[in-house]
Amino acid sequence: MQQPVIIHGQPSAFSFGSLLLRMIYHYWYHTGESLAIRQMLGHADLPEFVGDIDGEAPYRPEPVEAEKGTDCAESLLHDRR
């Protein structure tokens, strides 16, 4: 996820993880547009919208534990104990 995306044979400034998040946030943007229309139509109890995506939620790699081969499910169970 941290590898740069290759564009026209050259590494770009974007990682696969950043582009994946950007795609997810793009869908959220359109969801926000739909919510705006619903708000204009008078619908109530609409969910909050995501703000500054690049500044607030950039891609971050998983903790070092996962890189050492720790089973993620095992790690989650251990954290709950």
DAKA-V723597 format. One record per residue. N is the residue number from 1. RES is the residue in one small letter. NEAR is the number of other C-alpha atoms within 10 Angstrom. Layout:
[[N,RES,NEAR] [N,RES,NEAR]]
This chain:
[[1,m,14] [2,q,12] [3,q,13] [4,p,16] [5,v,18] [6,i,13] [7,i,10] [8,h,7] [9,g,7] [10,q,9] [11,p,12] [12,s,12] [13,a,11] [14,f,14] [15,s,17] [16,f,15] [17,g,18] [18,s,21] [19,l,15] [20,l,13] [21,l,17] [22,r,16] [23,m,12] [24,i,11] [25,y,17] [26,h,12] [27,y,12] [28,w,14] [29,y,15] [30,h,11] [31,t,12] [32,g,17] [33,e,13] [34,s,12] [35,l,17] [36,a,15] [37,i,11] [38,r,13] [39,q,13] [40,m,9] [41,l,9] [42,g,8] [43,h,11] [44,a,8] [45,d,6] [46,l,11] [47,p,8] [48,e,8] [49,f,12] [50,v,12] [51,g,11] [52,d,8] [53,i,12] [54,d,12] [55,g,7] [56,e,9] [57,a,13] [58,p,13] [59,y,18] [60,r,10] [61,p,11] [62,e,9] [63,p,8] [64,v,9] [65,e,11] [66,a,12] [67,e,10] [68,k,8] [69,g,8] [70,t,11] [71,d,11] [72,c,11] [73,a,9] [74,e,9] [75,s,12] [76,l,10] [77,l,9] [78,h,9] [79,d,8] [80,r,6] [81,r,5]]
